Amino acid sequence: MRYKLLGKSGLRVSELCLGTMTFGEEWGWGSSRDESRRIFDAYTGAGGNFIDTANMYTNGTSEKMVGEFAAKDRGRLVIATKYTFPIREKDPNSGGNHRKSLVQSVERSLASLKLDYIDLLWVHAWDELTPVEEVMRALDDLVRAGKILYVGVSDFPAWLVSRANTLAEFKGWTPFVALQIEYSLVQRTPERDLIPMARALGISITPWSPLGGGVLTGKYNNGGGKDVKEARLSKQWEHLLSKRNLAIAGTALDVARETGRSASQVALAWIRAQGPDMIPIFGSRRLAQIKDNMACLDLALTPAQLKRLDEASAVDLGFPHDFISSDRIREMLSAGTFDQTDKDHIPGLRPTISPK
């Protein structure tokens, strides 16, 4: 396991992050305590140090397990948790991005994790109500109080993250150093704005659901057993099992056969190949799956294989991106010199900068 700097900070985190939403059986599909412990030990034993949980995962059990498992090696581990989702039913102030929600959630997480401080606190999702100035100032107050060390943001629109970090820079507050987004071969819409924004601002990208909710393992293409059949009948999974997604998974399976690896490893290797700022968050219910996923670290896909995966999963960037990147507009804006202009040194330019 190698390590990466998280955003513009000096914090070193491993190149894969262990997601622990499966730690606990309260939601009906997670891992037992013993299996969760084996998963945790396999990851940390391989050199992993970046652990991701949240205050509401498995009704709080995930945080408690992470705190228990991390107790003997706390100083080496980078433990991240989240706030925003409610911690009490029918209480409008028990969730949201506002200061009261933040403070009570952090205090509860510290107690659950049995920690004196949280290495990285994520704002879990935008509540569409709290002014971003309140969020950034409240986060900075907790950093100054020593309750949290770094802050990250998850499931926010790009324009709001940009505004938040600009405010933080102007006011001398703590900025977001990492961005958590859904990103995979079956979910590439963050390439429109979120990923270019993160790169322009020097924010690390930590994709969640890198296997597309399990679609990219290929199990749905192969028929599968009872769990797969039940998933096919579930309305919740209907959008994941679209013809497009199954076709993308089929391409991942083809590449997997060529490489002698699993489709899961191919999907993770594709994300890692998108740039050095990519730190996938992976998790599973079984030890064997975690071990298989970690094997993606020594899988290097060929340019031809990456191209096939890119073409199978490409999304329209939409307006204004398709407009300003068209050959006609580029040539007009650059007076016919676009291809003669060096651009590799400019941060934040999308990887599809070459003419279509």
C-alpha positions as a Python dict, from the first residue, in 0.01 Angstrom:
ca = {
    (1, 'M'): (0, 0, 0),
    (2, 'R'): (133, 339, -99),
    (3, 'Y'): (22, 676, 41),
    (4, 'K'): (-107, 1003, -99),
    (5, 'L'): (-126, 1355, 35),
    (6, 'L'): (-488, 1449, 104),
    (7, 'G'): (-563, 1762, -95),
    (8, 'K'): (-336, 2055, -15),
    (9, 'S'): (-268, 1920, 335),
    (10, 'G'): (34, 1726, 454),
    (11, 'L'): (-184, 1437, 575),
    (12, 'R'): (-79, 1100, 430),
    (13, 'V'): (-357, 854, 352),
    (14, 'S'): (-341, 514, 184),
    (15, 'E'): (-428, 481, -184),
    (16, 'L'): (-742, 286, -100),
    (17, 'C'): (-987, 392, 172),
    (18, 'L'): (-1181, 130, 369),
    (19, 'G'): (-1552, 207, 377),
    (20, 'T'): (-1731, 65, 682),
    (21, 'M'): (-2098, 112, 599),
    (22, 'T'): (-2120, -270, 611),
    (23, 'F'): (-1993, -291, 969),
    (24, 'G'): (-2299, -413, 1160),
    (25, 'E'): (-2612, -606, 1075),
    (26, 'E'): (-2877, -351, 1180),
    (27, 'W'): (-2969, -269, 821),
    (28, 'G'): (-3020, -631, 727),
    (29, 'W'): (-2729, -677, 485),
    (30, 'G'): (-2409, -591, 673),
    (31, 'S'): (-2129, -794, 831),
    (32, 'S'): (-2116, -950, 1173),
    (33, 'R'): (-1876, -811, 1432),
    (34, 'D'): (-1629, -1096, 1374),
    (35, 'E'): (-1633, -1062, 996),
    (36, 'S'): (-1603, -684, 1022),
    (37, 'R'): (-1297, -734, 1242),
    (38, 'R'): (-1140, -967, 987),
    (39, 'I'): (-1204, -714, 710),
    (40, 'F'): (-1052, -433, 919),
    (41, 'D'): (-745, -641, 1007),
    (42, 'A'): (-689, -748, 644),
    (43, 'Y'): (-695, -385, 529),
    (44, 'T'): (-472, -244, 802),
    (45, 'G'): (-244, -547, 777),
    (46, 'A'): (-186, -458, 412),
    (47, 'G'): (-74, -109, 517),
    (48, 'G'): (-407, 71, 484),
    (49, 'N'): (-457, 361, 724),
    (50, 'F'): (-764, 548, 591),
    (51, 'I'): (-1094, 440, 753),
    (52, 'D'): (-1430, 590, 651),
    (53, 'T'): (-1749, 572, 859),
    (54, 'A'): (-2047, 797, 943),
    (55, 'N'): (-2259, 880, 1244),
    (56, 'M'): (-2564, 706, 1095),
    (57, 'Y'): (-2407, 393, 940),
    (58, 'T'): (-2585, 81, 1075),
    (59, 'N'): (-2758, 305, 1329),
    (60, 'G'): (-2428, 398, 1495),
    (61, 'T'): (-2281, 47, 1517),
    (62, 'S'): (-2022, 115, 1246),
    (63, 'E'): (-1864, 399, 1446),
    (64, 'K'): (-1855, 187, 1760),
    (65, 'M'): (-1686, -102, 1579),
    (66, 'V'): (-1432, 126, 1410),
    (67, 'G'): (-1343, 281, 1746),
    (68, 'E'): (-1305, -60, 1905),
    (69, 'F'): (-1095, -206, 1623),
    (70, 'A'): (-875, 105, 1597),
    (71, 'A'): (-803, 140, 1969),
    (72, 'K'): (-467, -39, 1970),
    (73, 'D'): (-330, 147, 1666),
    (74, 'R'): (-512, 480, 1685),
    (75, 'G'): (-207, 698, 1624),
    (76, 'R'): (-133, 534, 1288),
    (77, 'L'): (-487, 547, 1153),
    (78, 'V'): (-668, 831, 979),
    (79, 'I'): (-1027, 797, 1095),
    (80, 'A'): (-1297, 983, 906),
    (81, 'T'): (-1662, 1014, 997),
    (82, 'K'): (-1955, 1227, 878),
    (83, 'Y'): (-2236, 1442, 1005),
    (84, 'T'): (-2558, 1575, 849),
    (85, 'F'): (-2813, 1292, 858),
    (86, 'P'): (-3046, 1299, 1161),
    (87, 'I'): (-2951, 1115, 1480),
    (88, 'R'): (-3305, 1137, 1628),
    (89, 'E'): (-3643, 1090, 1464),
    (90, 'K'): (-3886, 1381, 1442),
    (91, 'D'): (-3626, 1633, 1565),
    (92, 'P'): (-3559, 1896, 1295),
    (93, 'N'): (-3232, 2003, 1457),
    (94, 'S'): (-3084, 1654, 1496),
    (95, 'G'): (-2967, 1664, 1135),
    (96, 'G'): (-2866, 1916, 870),
    (97, 'N'): (-2553, 2118, 803),
    (98, 'H'): (-2609, 2384, 1072),
    (99, 'R'): (-2391, 2450, 1375),
    (100, 'K'): (-2614, 2278, 1634),
    (101, 'S'): (-2632, 1961, 1427),
    (102, 'L'): (-2256, 1971, 1373),
    (103, 'V'): (-2164, 2014, 1740),
    (104, 'Q'): (-2398, 1748, 1877),
    (105, 'S'): (-2305, 1503, 1600),
    (106, 'V'): (-1932, 1546, 1662),
    (107, 'E'): (-1975, 1499, 2038),
    (108, 'R'): (-2177, 1184, 1977),
    (109, 'S'): (-1924, 1050, 1726),
    (110, 'L'): (-1633, 1113, 1963),
    (111, 'A'): (-1816, 913, 2229),
    (112, 'S'): (-1903, 630, 1989),
    (113, 'L'): (-1551, 612, 1848),
    (114, 'K'): (-1397, 664, 2195),
    (115, 'L'): (-1159, 921, 2050),
    (116, 'D'): (-1030, 1258, 2167),
    (117, 'Y'): (-1036, 1395, 1811),
    (118, 'I'): (-1152, 1303, 1461),
    (119, 'D'): (-889, 1309, 1187),
    (120, 'L'): (-1127, 1402, 904),
    (121, 'L'): (-1488, 1513, 932),
    (122, 'W'): (-1704, 1500, 621),
    (123, 'V'): (-2010, 1716, 568),
    (124, 'H'): (-2222, 1424, 449),
    (125, 'A'): (-2465, 1600, 214),
    (126, 'W'): (-2601, 1946, 143),
    (127, 'D'): (-2925, 2014, 332),
    (128, 'E'): (-3023, 2297, 90),
    (129, 'L'): (-3100, 2522, 388),
    (130, 'T'): (-2788, 2620, 584),
    (131, 'P'): (-2579, 2914, 458),
    (132, 'V'): (-2237, 2793, 354),
    (133, 'E'): (-2078, 3069, 565),
    (134, 'E'): (-2226, 2909, 878),
    (135, 'V'): (-2097, 2566, 780),
    (136, 'M'): (-1739, 2675, 712),
    (137, 'R'): (-1712, 2894, 1022),
    (138, 'A'): (-1857, 2621, 1246),
    (139, 'L'): (-1617, 2362, 1103),
    (140, 'D'): (-1324, 2598, 1155),
    (141, 'D'): (-1427, 2652, 1517),
    (142, 'L'): (-1410, 2277, 1582),
    (143, 'V'): (-1070, 2256, 1414),
    (144, 'R'): (-943, 2535, 1636),
    (145, 'A'): (-1091, 2358, 1939),
    (146, 'G'): (-897, 2042, 1849),
    (147, 'K'): (-1209, 1827, 1803),
    (148, 'I'): (-1137, 1767, 1432),
    (149, 'L'): (-817, 1806, 1230),
    (150, 'Y'): (-931, 1825, 866),
    (151, 'V'): (-1263, 1871, 685),
    (152, 'G'): (-1404, 1720, 370),
    (153, 'V'): (-1728, 1745, 176),
    (154, 'S'): (-1957, 1482, 31),
    (155, 'D'): (-2254, 1499, -204),
    (156, 'F'): (-2248, 1876, -265),
    (157, 'P'): (-2286, 2058, -598),
    (158, 'A'): (-1962, 2187, -747),
    (159, 'W'): (-2061, 2554, -729),
    (160, 'L'): (-2118, 2531, -354),
    (161, 'V'): (-1789, 2356, -281),
    (162, 'S'): (-1613, 2625, -485),
    (163, 'R'): (-1786, 2900, -291),
    (164, 'A'): (-1709, 2731, 42),
    (165, 'N'): (-1337, 2699, -23),
    (166, 'T'): (-1315, 3050, -165),
    (167, 'L'): (-1476, 3182, 154),
    (168, 'A'): (-1240, 2974, 366),
    (169, 'E'): (-938, 3107, 179),
    (170, 'F'): (-1060, 3467, 209),
    (171, 'K'): (-1152, 3441, 579),
    (172, 'G'): (-859, 3226, 691),
    (173, 'W'): (-1088, 2935, 779),
    (174, 'T'): (-1018, 2563, 731),
    (175, 'P'): (-1089, 2459, 370),
    (176, 'F'): (-1217, 2128, 239),
    (177, 'V'): (-921, 1903, 150),
    (178, 'A'): (-1119, 1613, 3),
    (179, 'L'): (-1436, 1555, -199),
    (180, 'Q'): (-1646, 1240, -168),
    (181, 'I'): (-1862, 1164, -471),
    (182, 'E'): (-2035, 872, -636),
    (183, 'Y'): (-1807, 783, -926),
    (184, 'S'): (-1758, 466, -1124),
    (185, 'L'): (-1780, 325, -1474),
    (186, 'V'): (-2160, 339, -1445),
    (187, 'Q'): (-2168, 686, -1285),
    (188, 'R'): (-1945, 931, -1470),
    (189, 'T'): (-2153, 1249, -1453),
    (190, 'P'): (-1915, 1402, -1192),
    (191, 'E'): (-1677, 1453, -1487),
    (192, 'R'): (-1896, 1745, -1593),
    (193, 'D'): (-1820, 1979, -1302),
    (194, 'L'): (-1724, 1811, -973),
    (195, 'I'): (-1398, 1651, -1082),
    (196, 'P'): (-1266, 1952, -1281),
    (197, 'M'): (-1360, 2174, -985),
    (198, 'A'): (-1173, 1953, -738),
    (199, 'R'): (-864, 1951, -955),
    (200, 'A'): (-870, 2327, -1003),
    (201, 'L'): (-886, 2373, -624),
    (202, 'G'): (-639, 2099, -531),
    (203, 'I'): (-899, 1881, -356),
    (204, 'S'): (-849, 1503, -342),
    (205, 'I'): (-1129, 1289, -487),
    (206, 'T'): (-1257, 987, -293),
    (207, 'P'): (-1517, 801, -501),
    (208, 'W'): (-1784, 604, -318),
    (209, 'S'): (-1963, 307, -473),
    (210, 'P'): (-1671, 248, -714),
    (211, 'L'): (-1830, -86, -811),
    (212, 'G'): (-2161, 76, -901),
    (213, 'G'): (-2362, -82, -623),
    (214, 'G'): (-2224, -423, -717),
    (215, 'V'): (-2315, -404, -1085),
    (216, 'L'): (-1950, -385, -1190),
    (217, 'T'): (-1866, -713, -1016),
    (218, 'G'): (-2043, -876, -1310),
    (219, 'K'): (-2268, -1088, -1087),
    (220, 'Y'): (-2585, -954, -1247),
    (221, 'N'): (-2459, -1042, -1595),
    (222, 'N'): (-2398, -1401, -1488),
    (223, 'G'): (-2740, -1478, -1342),
    (224, 'G'): (-2633, -1525, -982),
    (225, 'G'): (-2806, -1682, -685),
    (226, 'K'): (-3088, -1589, -451),
    (227, 'D'): (-2956, -1243, -357),
    (228, 'V'): (-2914, -1146, -722),
    (229, 'K'): (-3263, -1265, -815),
    (230, 'E'): (-3410, -1065, -526),
    (231, 'A'): (-3216, -758, -634),
    (232, 'R'): (-3354, -788, -986),
    (233, 'L'): (-3707, -775, -842),
    (234, 'S'): (-3634, -476, -617),
    (235, 'K'): (-3745, -133, -740),
    (236, 'Q'): (-3453, 17, -546),
    (237, 'W'): (-3206, -160, -776),
    (238, 'E'): (-3398, -120, -1099),
    (239, 'H'): (-3197, 181, -1220),
    (240, 'L'): (-2869, 1, -1153),
    (241, 'L'): (-2967, -294, -1369),
    (242, 'S'): (-3034, -92, -1683),
    (243, 'K'): (-2924, -226, -2021),
    (244, 'R'): (-2652, 41, -2034),
    (245, 'N'): (-2506, -55, -1696),
    (246, 'L'): (-2513, -426, -1771),
    (247, 'A'): (-2337, -359, -2102),
    (248, 'I'): (-2065, -162, -1921),
    (249, 'A'): (-2028, -447, -1672),
    (250, 'G'): (-2001, -683, -1968),
    (251, 'T'): (-1707, -483, -2103),
    (252, 'A'): (-1542, -494, -1758),
    (253, 'L'): (-1591, -871, -1757),
    (254, 'D'): (-1428, -898, -2101),
    (255, 'V'): (-1124, -702, -1979),
    (256, 'A'): (-1117, -914, -1664),
    (257, 'R'): (-1092, -1231, -1870),
    (258, 'E'): (-806, -1082, -2070),
    (259, 'T'): (-612, -988, -1756),
    (260, 'G'): (-695, -1296, -1553),
    (261, 'R'): (-842, -1071, -1283),
    (262, 'S'): (-1189, -1005, -1144),
    (263, 'A'): (-1425, -747, -1289),
    (264, 'S'): (-1415, -568, -952),
    (265, 'Q'): (-1040, -523, -981),
    (266, 'V'): (-1082, -390, -1335),
    (267, 'A'): (-1342, -134, -1220),
    (268, 'L'): (-1118, -15, -937),
    (269, 'A'): (-810, -5, -1161),
    (270, 'W'): (-1002, 209, -1410),
    (271, 'I'): (-1082, 466, -1137),
    (272, 'R'): (-722, 471, -1018),
    (273, 'A'): (-609, 530, -1376),
    (274, 'Q'): (-819, 849, -1393),
    (275, 'G'): (-558, 1040, -1197),
    (276, 'P'): (-330, 1042, -891),
    (277, 'D'): (-593, 1237, -697),
    (278, 'M'): (-834, 939, -700),
    (279, 'I'): (-863, 747, -370),
    (280, 'P'): (-1147, 493, -406),
    (281, 'I'): (-1355, 404, -100),
    (282, 'F'): (-1421, 32, -109),
    (283, 'G'): (-1599, -200, 129),
    (284, 'S'): (-1780, -530, 138),
    (285, 'R'): (-1958, -777, 359),
    (286, 'R'): (-1701, -1054, 325),
    (287, 'L'): (-1328, -1087, 382),
    (288, 'A'): (-1272, -1259, 47),
    (289, 'Q'): (-1419, -959, -137),
    (290, 'I'): (-1189, -714, 43),
    (291, 'K'): (-884, -922, -43),
    (292, 'D'): (-992, -943, -406),
    (293, 'N'): (-1052, -568, -424),
    (294, 'M'): (-712, -481, -276),
    (295, 'A'): (-547, -683, -553),
    (296, 'C'): (-638, -399, -791),
    (297, 'L'): (-328, -219, -663),
    (298, 'D'): (-98, -419, -890),
    (299, 'L'): (-327, -418, -1194),
    (300, 'A'): (-224, -177, -1469),
    (301, 'L'): (-473, -168, -1755),
    (302, 'T'): (-334, -111, -2104),
    (303, 'P'): (-423, 205, -2299),
    (304, 'A'): (-638, -9, -2530),
    (305, 'Q'): (-828, -159, -2237),
    (306, 'L'): (-883, 182, -2079),
    (307, 'K'): (-1010, 314, -2410),
    (308, 'R'): (-1263, 30, -2440),
    (309, 'L'): (-1390, 96, -2089),
    (310, 'D'): (-1404, 470, -2155),
    (311, 'E'): (-1602, 427, -2475),
    (312, 'A'): (-1844, 181, -2319),
    (313, 'S'): (-1922, 412, -2025),
    (314, 'A'): (-1889, 765, -2168),
    (315, 'V'): (-2153, 1025, -2077),
    (316, 'D'): (-2249, 1348, -2252),
    (317, 'L'): (-2092, 1641, -2071),
    (318, 'G'): (-2386, 1861, -2164),
    (319, 'F'): (-2400, 2239, -2195),
    (320, 'P'): (-2181, 2440, -2177),
    (321, 'H'): (-1905, 2178, -2187),
    (322, 'D'): (-1995, 2023, -2521),
    (323, 'F'): (-2039, 2370, -2670),
    (324, 'I'): (-1707, 2521, -2562),
    (325, 'S'): (-1511, 2204, -2643),
    (326, 'S'): (-1644, 2173, -2997),
    (327, 'D'): (-1387, 2211, -3273),
    (328, 'R'): (-1567, 2513, -3418),
    (329, 'I'): (-1584, 2713, -3094),
    (330, 'R'): (-1230, 2621, -2992),
    (331, 'E'): (-1092, 2739, -3321),
    (332, 'M'): (-1294, 3062, -3305),
    (333, 'L'): (-1186, 3139, -2946),
    (334, 'S'): (-820, 3066, -3011),
    (335, 'A'): (-799, 3227, -3355),
    (336, 'G'): (-709, 2888, -3499),
    (337, 'T'): (-419, 2821, -3256),
    (338, 'F'): (-576, 2581, -3005),
    (339, 'D'): (-368, 2279, -3111),
    (340, 'Q'): (-53, 2490, -3109),
    (341, 'T'): (-102, 2593, -2745),
    (342, 'D'): (59, 2393, -2461),
    (343, 'K'): (-200, 2318, -2193),
    (344, 'D'): (-65, 2035, -1975),
    (345, 'H'): (69, 2272, -1709),
    (346, 'I'): (-270, 2432, -1640),
    (347, 'P'): (-442, 2282, -1329),
    (348, 'G'): (-808, 2190, -1348),
    (349, 'L'): (-840, 2136, -1722),
    (350, 'R'): (-1054, 1830, -1792),
    (351, 'P'): (-872, 1527, -1941),
    (352, 'T'): (-1082, 1551, -2258),
    (353, 'I'): (-912, 1877, -2356),
    (354, 'S'): (-797, 1749, -2693),
    (355, 'P'): (-1038, 1819, -2983),
    (356, 'K'): (-1319, 1572, -3031),
}
